Amino acid sequence: MSMMREHGGGLDAAIALYGGDRGEWVDLSTGINPRPYPIPHLPPEAFTALPDLGARNALEAAARAFWMVPDEAAVLAAPGASALIANMPRLSAPARVRIAERTYNEHEAAFRAAGWDIVRAEPEGTPKAEARVVVHPNNPTGIMWSGEDEAGARALTVIDESFCDVILGNTRVPDWAARPGVVILKSLGKFWGLAGLRLGFAIGDPALIDRLAEMLGPWPVSGVAQHVGRVALEDMEWANRARQILTVEVARMDALVQARGAELIGGTALFRLYQVDDAARWQEKLARGKVWSRTFSYAPTWLRLGLPPQDRWDQFEAALA
Protein backbone atom coordinates (compact mmCIF):
# COMPACT_ATOMS: atom_id res chain seq x y z
CA MET A 1 0.00 0.00 0.00
CA SER A 2 1.38 3.41 -0.95
CA MET A 3 1.79 6.04 1.77
CA MET A 4 -0.33 9.20 1.85
CA ARG A 5 1.59 12.07 0.29
CA GLU A 6 0.82 15.52 1.63
CA HIS A 7 1.94 18.60 -0.26
CA GLY A 8 1.45 22.29 -0.52
CA GLY A 9 -0.66 23.54 -3.39
CA GLY A 10 -4.08 22.00 -3.85
CA LEU A 11 -5.63 25.36 -4.59
CA ASP A 12 -8.43 23.77 -6.65
CA ALA A 13 -9.61 21.89 -3.55
CA ALA A 14 -9.53 25.11 -1.52
CA ILE A 15 -11.59 26.91 -4.17
CA ALA A 16 -14.12 24.07 -4.15
CA LEU A 17 -14.50 24.50 -0.38
CA TYR A 18 -14.41 28.26 -0.02
CA GLY A 19 -15.34 29.62 -3.45
CA GLY A 20 -13.82 32.28 -5.66
CA ASP A 21 -11.56 31.86 -8.65
CA ARG A 22 -7.78 31.40 -8.82
CA GLY A 23 -7.13 35.06 -9.43
CA GLU A 24 -8.69 35.98 -6.07
CA TRP A 25 -6.54 33.56 -4.08
CA VAL A 26 -3.07 33.95 -2.61
CA ASP A 27 -1.37 30.55 -2.37
CA LEU A 28 1.01 30.56 0.61
CA SER A 29 1.01 26.76 0.94
CA THR A 30 4.28 26.37 -0.97
CA GLY A 31 7.79 27.76 -0.50
CA ILE A 32 8.17 29.29 -3.96
CA ASN A 33 9.76 32.73 -4.30
CA PRO A 34 6.88 35.13 -5.12
CA ARG A 35 9.36 37.38 -6.97
CA PRO A 36 10.55 34.88 -9.60
CA TYR A 37 13.54 35.22 -11.83
CA PRO A 38 12.48 37.24 -14.90
CA ILE A 39 12.20 35.02 -17.97
CA PRO A 40 14.86 36.09 -20.49
CA HIS A 41 14.38 36.35 -24.25
CA LEU A 42 13.91 32.84 -25.65
CA PRO A 43 15.42 32.02 -29.04
CA PRO A 44 13.01 30.13 -31.35
CA GLU A 45 15.30 27.09 -31.47
CA ALA A 46 14.73 26.59 -27.73
CA PHE A 47 11.25 25.43 -28.76
CA THR A 48 11.83 23.92 -32.19
CA ALA A 49 15.12 22.00 -31.96
CA LEU A 50 16.01 18.96 -29.91
CA PRO A 51 18.05 20.14 -26.92
CA ASP A 52 21.67 19.92 -28.02
CA LEU A 53 24.80 18.86 -26.19
CA GLY A 54 26.31 22.33 -26.24
CA ALA A 55 23.35 23.87 -24.45
CA ARG A 56 23.34 21.08 -21.88
CA ASN A 57 27.05 21.48 -21.25
CA ALA A 58 26.65 25.26 -20.85
CA LEU A 59 23.82 24.76 -18.36
CA GLU A 60 25.77 22.23 -16.31
CA ALA A 61 28.87 24.46 -16.38
CA ALA A 62 26.77 27.33 -14.99
CA ALA A 63 25.48 25.01 -12.25
CA ARG A 64 29.03 23.88 -11.45
CA ALA A 65 30.17 27.47 -11.04
CA PHE A 66 27.14 28.67 -9.04
CA TRP A 67 27.24 25.82 -6.53
CA MET A 68 31.05 25.59 -6.30
CA VAL A 69 31.07 21.94 -7.39
CA PRO A 70 34.43 20.16 -6.89
CA ASP A 71 36.13 18.98 -10.09
CA GLU A 72 35.89 15.38 -8.87
CA ALA A 73 32.07 15.52 -8.69
CA ALA A 74 29.64 15.24 -11.60
CA VAL A 75 26.64 17.45 -12.45
CA LEU A 76 23.44 16.34 -14.19
CA ALA A 77 20.50 18.53 -15.21
CA ALA A 78 17.10 16.85 -14.82
CA PRO A 79 13.39 17.63 -15.36
CA GLY A 80 12.84 18.84 -11.80
CA ALA A 81 13.97 17.61 -8.40
CA SER A 82 10.88 15.39 -8.14
CA ALA A 83 12.06 13.25 -11.07
CA LEU A 84 15.38 12.81 -9.32
CA ILE A 85 13.77 11.94 -5.97
CA ALA A 86 11.72 9.23 -7.67
CA ASN A 87 14.89 7.67 -9.08
CA MET A 88 17.10 7.84 -5.98
CA PRO A 89 16.04 4.38 -4.65
CA ARG A 90 17.13 2.77 -7.93
CA LEU A 91 20.76 3.79 -7.39
CA SER A 92 21.36 0.99 -4.87
CA ALA A 93 19.91 -2.43 -4.09
CA PRO A 94 16.90 -2.17 -1.73
CA ALA A 95 17.93 -2.44 1.91
CA ARG A 96 17.44 0.01 4.82
CA VAL A 97 17.27 3.77 4.45
CA ARG A 98 17.30 6.30 7.29
CA ILE A 99 14.78 9.11 6.76
CA ALA A 100 13.46 11.50 9.40
CA GLU A 101 9.77 11.19 10.18
CA ARG A 102 9.00 14.88 9.79
CA THR A 103 10.51 15.89 6.49
CA TYR A 104 9.59 16.17 2.80
CA ASN A 105 7.53 13.03 2.32
CA GLU A 106 8.28 12.26 -1.33
CA HIS A 107 11.61 10.71 -0.30
CA GLU A 108 10.01 8.12 1.94
CA ALA A 109 7.27 7.43 -0.61
CA ALA A 110 9.84 6.77 -3.33
CA PHE A 111 11.97 4.44 -1.19
CA ARG A 112 8.94 2.52 0.12
CA ALA A 113 7.63 2.03 -3.42
CA ALA A 114 11.01 0.57 -4.42
CA GLY A 115 10.98 -1.99 -1.59
CA TRP A 116 13.28 -0.30 0.93
CA ASP A 117 12.80 -0.52 4.70
CA ILE A 118 12.56 2.87 6.45
CA VAL A 119 14.42 3.44 9.71
CA ARG A 120 14.19 6.61 11.82
CA ALA A 121 17.31 6.27 13.97
CA GLU A 122 20.48 4.22 14.26
CA PRO A 123 21.13 3.44 17.94
CA GLU A 124 24.77 3.16 18.95
CA GLY A 125 26.06 -0.36 18.50
CA THR A 126 23.68 -1.26 15.66
CA PRO A 127 24.67 -1.48 11.98
CA LYS A 128 24.16 1.68 9.96
CA ALA A 129 21.44 1.74 7.33
CA GLU A 130 22.76 1.25 3.82
CA ALA A 131 21.28 4.58 2.68
CA ARG A 132 20.35 7.90 4.22
CA VAL A 133 18.25 10.85 3.08
CA VAL A 134 18.59 14.31 4.63
CA VAL A 135 16.74 17.46 3.60
CA HIS A 136 18.99 20.48 4.16
CA PRO A 137 17.46 22.77 5.28
CA ASN A 138 14.65 20.51 6.36
CA ASN A 139 11.14 21.05 5.07
CA PRO A 140 9.12 22.13 7.05
CA THR A 141 11.31 22.82 10.10
CA GLY A 142 14.19 24.61 8.39
CA ILE A 143 16.75 22.71 10.51
CA MET A 144 20.21 22.54 8.95
CA TRP A 145 22.16 19.29 8.65
CA SER A 146 25.77 19.68 9.69
CA GLY A 147 26.87 16.20 8.68
CA GLU A 148 28.60 15.80 12.03
CA ASP A 149 26.49 12.76 12.93
CA GLU A 150 27.63 10.96 9.78
CA ALA A 151 30.70 8.74 10.03
CA GLY A 152 31.78 6.18 7.44
CA ALA A 153 30.55 5.60 3.91
CA ARG A 154 27.11 4.35 2.92
CA ALA A 155 26.06 2.88 -0.40
CA LEU A 156 23.90 5.96 -0.90
CA THR A 157 23.56 9.35 0.83
CA VAL A 158 21.00 11.74 -0.62
CA ILE A 159 21.18 15.39 0.46
CA ASP A 160 18.15 17.38 -0.75
CA GLU A 161 19.12 21.06 -0.95
CA SER A 162 15.97 22.30 -2.69
CA PHE A 163 15.68 25.20 -0.19
CA CYS A 164 19.38 25.81 0.44
CA ASP A 165 19.99 28.59 -2.06
CA VAL A 166 18.57 31.27 0.21
CA ILE A 167 21.65 30.64 2.37
CA LEU A 168 24.24 29.57 -0.19
CA GLY A 169 27.04 29.47 2.37
CA ASN A 170 25.38 26.50 4.08
CA THR A 171 25.47 24.21 1.04
CA ARG A 172 27.13 20.83 1.54
CA VAL A 173 28.26 20.71 -2.12
CA PRO A 174 31.91 21.80 -1.69
CA ASP A 175 32.69 19.31 1.08
CA TRP A 176 30.32 16.42 0.28
CA ALA A 177 29.73 16.21 -3.49
CA ALA A 178 33.00 14.41 -4.24
CA ARG A 179 32.44 11.66 -1.65
CA PRO A 180 31.56 8.12 -2.82
CA GLY A 181 27.86 7.31 -2.69
CA VAL A 182 26.71 10.93 -2.33
CA VAL A 183 24.06 12.66 -4.47
CA ILE A 184 23.03 16.26 -3.73
CA LEU A 185 19.76 17.51 -5.20
CA LYS A 186 19.09 21.08 -6.33
CA SER A 187 16.01 22.82 -7.72
CA LEU A 188 15.26 26.01 -9.64
CA GLY A 189 11.64 25.88 -8.48
CA LYS A 190 12.04 27.40 -5.02
CA PHE A 191 14.64 30.18 -4.72
CA TRP A 192 14.32 31.23 -8.37
CA GLY A 193 10.52 30.83 -8.26
CA LEU A 194 10.47 28.83 -11.50
CA ALA A 195 8.56 25.76 -10.36
CA GLY A 196 6.84 25.35 -13.73
CA LEU A 197 10.17 25.21 -15.56
CA ARG A 198 10.76 21.72 -14.11
CA LEU A 199 14.51 22.01 -13.76
CA GLY A 200 16.64 20.36 -11.10
CA PHE A 201 20.17 19.02 -10.71
CA ALA A 202 21.92 16.02 -9.25
CA ILE A 203 25.48 16.68 -8.08
CA GLY A 204 27.82 14.05 -6.70
CA ASP A 205 29.51 10.69 -7.17
CA PRO A 206 30.23 10.36 -10.93
CA ALA A 207 29.33 6.66 -10.95
CA LEU A 208 25.88 7.38 -9.51
CA ILE A 209 25.35 10.44 -11.70
CA ASP A 210 26.17 8.34 -14.79
CA ARG A 211 23.52 5.82 -13.74
CA LEU A 212 20.99 8.60 -13.28
CA ALA A 213 21.78 9.94 -16.73
CA GLU A 214 21.04 6.51 -18.22
CA MET A 215 17.72 6.39 -16.35
CA LEU A 216 16.62 9.81 -17.60
CA GLY A 217 17.44 9.19 -21.25
CA PRO A 218 19.00 11.39 -23.95
CA TRP A 219 16.90 14.61 -23.68
CA PRO A 220 15.74 14.95 -20.09
CA VAL A 221 15.65 18.78 -20.04
CA SER A 222 13.78 20.94 -22.54
CA GLY A 223 15.53 23.54 -24.64
CA VAL A 224 13.58 26.26 -22.85
CA ALA A 225 14.66 25.00 -19.42
CA GLN A 226 18.27 24.73 -20.57
CA HIS A 227 18.31 28.34 -21.77
CA VAL A 228 16.46 29.92 -18.83
CA GLY A 229 18.39 27.82 -16.30
CA ARG A 230 21.77 28.84 -17.67
CA VAL A 231 20.89 32.54 -17.70
CA ALA A 232 19.49 32.36 -14.15
CA LEU A 233 22.47 30.50 -12.71
CA GLU A 234 24.90 32.96 -14.27
CA ASP A 235 23.08 35.95 -12.74
CA MET A 236 24.70 36.18 -9.32
CA GLU A 237 23.65 39.81 -8.95
CA TRP A 238 19.97 38.77 -9.04
CA ALA A 239 20.61 35.96 -6.55
CA ASN A 240 22.30 38.24 -4.04
CA ARG A 241 19.53 40.84 -4.31
CA ALA A 242 16.84 38.16 -3.98
CA ARG A 243 18.37 36.90 -0.72
CA GLN A 244 18.28 40.41 0.73
CA ILE A 245 14.65 40.94 -0.30
CA LEU A 246 13.52 37.58 1.07
CA THR A 247 15.18 38.27 4.42
CA VAL A 248 13.22 41.52 4.76
CA GLU A 249 9.96 39.90 3.63
CA VAL A 250 10.06 37.02 6.11
CA ALA A 251 10.74 39.47 8.94
CA ARG A 252 7.59 41.33 7.89
CA MET A 253 5.61 38.08 7.90
CA ASP A 254 6.94 37.08 11.32
CA ALA A 255 5.86 40.38 12.82
CA LEU A 256 2.34 40.09 11.42
CA VAL A 257 1.74 36.44 12.33
CA GLN A 258 3.33 36.54 15.77
CA ALA A 259 1.24 39.60 16.64
CA ARG A 260 -1.79 37.29 16.30
CA GLY A 261 -0.40 34.84 18.85
CA ALA A 262 1.59 32.40 16.71
CA GLU A 263 5.09 31.30 17.70
CA LEU A 264 7.85 31.03 15.11
CA ILE A 265 9.43 27.57 15.43
CA GLY A 266 11.25 27.10 12.13
CA GLY A 267 11.51 27.75 8.43
CA THR A 268 13.74 29.45 5.88
CA ALA A 269 13.64 32.75 4.02
CA LEU A 270 11.09 31.14 1.63
CA PHE A 271 8.64 29.77 4.20
CA ARG A 272 7.94 30.04 7.93
CA LEU A 273 6.73 27.39 10.35
CA TYR A 274 4.54 28.61 13.19
CA GLN A 275 3.14 26.92 16.27
CA VAL A 276 -0.52 27.84 16.72
CA ASP A 277 -3.33 26.60 18.96
CA ASP A 278 -5.20 24.87 16.12
CA ALA A 279 -3.69 24.88 12.62
CA ALA A 280 -6.92 23.70 10.95
CA ARG A 281 -8.77 26.65 12.47
CA TRP A 282 -6.08 29.07 11.31
CA GLN A 283 -6.17 27.55 7.83
CA GLU A 284 -9.94 27.99 7.67
CA LYS A 285 -9.75 31.58 8.91
CA LEU A 286 -7.15 32.48 6.27
CA ALA A 287 -9.13 30.65 3.59
CA ARG A 288 -12.15 32.85 4.31
CA GLY A 289 -9.92 35.69 3.12
CA LYS A 290 -8.84 33.66 0.05
CA VAL A 291 -5.38 32.86 1.46
CA TRP A 292 -4.28 29.23 1.34
CA SER A 293 -1.82 27.78 3.87
CA ARG A 294 -0.17 24.46 4.68
CA THR A 295 -1.02 22.21 7.62
CA PHE A 296 0.37 18.81 8.65
CA SER A 297 -1.60 15.73 9.74
CA TYR A 298 1.26 14.65 12.01
CA ALA A 299 1.44 18.02 13.81
CA PRO A 300 -1.99 19.66 14.28
CA THR A 301 -0.46 22.82 15.75
CA TRP A 302 1.96 23.47 12.86
CA LEU A 303 1.13 26.07 10.23
CA ARG A 304 3.49 26.75 7.31
CA LEU A 305 3.26 29.94 5.28
CA GLY A 306 5.13 30.98 2.17
CA LEU A 307 5.51 34.62 1.17
CA PRO A 308 2.80 36.56 -0.68
CA PRO A 309 3.50 38.50 -3.89
CA GLN A 310 4.40 42.13 -3.38
CA ASP A 311 0.91 43.37 -4.31
CA ARG A 312 -1.00 40.89 -2.09
CA TRP A 313 0.28 41.75 1.39
CA ASP A 314 -2.86 43.76 2.14
CA GLN A 315 -5.00 40.72 1.40
CA PHE A 316 -2.84 38.57 3.66
CA GLU A 317 -3.07 41.09 6.51
CA ALA A 318 -6.85 41.33 6.10
CA ALA A 319 -7.20 37.55 6.22
CA LEU A 320 -5.17 37.46 9.43
CA ALA A 321 -7.22 40.19 11.12
KABEL-V736267 format. One record per residue. PSI is psi as a letter, one per 20 degrees, with the letter a starting at -180 (999 if undefined). Layout:
# KABEL-V736267
psi: {PSI;PSI}
This chain:
# KABEL-V736267
psi: {p;q;q;p;o;p;r;a;b;k;h;g;h;g;g;h;g;i;a;r;r;h;h;i;q;o;o;j;i;r;l;p;o;i;m;r;p;p;p;r;p;o;q;h;i;h;h;h;q;p;p;r;h;g;h;g;h;g;g;h;h;g;g;g;g;g;j;l;p;q;h;i;q;q;p;p;q;r;m;q;h;h;h;g;g;h;i;g;i;i;i;q;p;p;c;p;p;p;p;q;h;n;a;o;i;h;g;g;g;g;g;g;h;j;j;q;p;p;q;h;r;n;q;p;i;q;q;q;q;h;q;q;p;q;p;o;q;q;o;j;h;j;p;q;o;h;i;h;j;o;p;q;q;r;h;p;o;p;o;o;k;h;j;i;i;i;m;h;i;j;q;j;g;h;i;h;h;j;q;p;j;p;p;p;p;q;q;j;h;f;g;i;k;l;h;i;h;m;p;r;q;p;p;b;o;h;g;h;h;g;g;g;h;g;h;i;a;h;m;h;p;q;h;g;h;g;g;g;g;g;g;g;h;i;m;h;g;g;g;g;h;h;g;g;g;h;g;g;g;h;h;g;g;g;g;g;g;h;i;j;j;q;p;p;i;a;a;a;i;i;q;q;p;q;p;r;h;o;h;h;g;g;g;g;g;h;h;h;j;l;p;p;r;p;r;p;h;i;n;i;j;p;p;p;p;a;p;q;r;h;j;j;h;g;h;g;h;h;h;h;999}
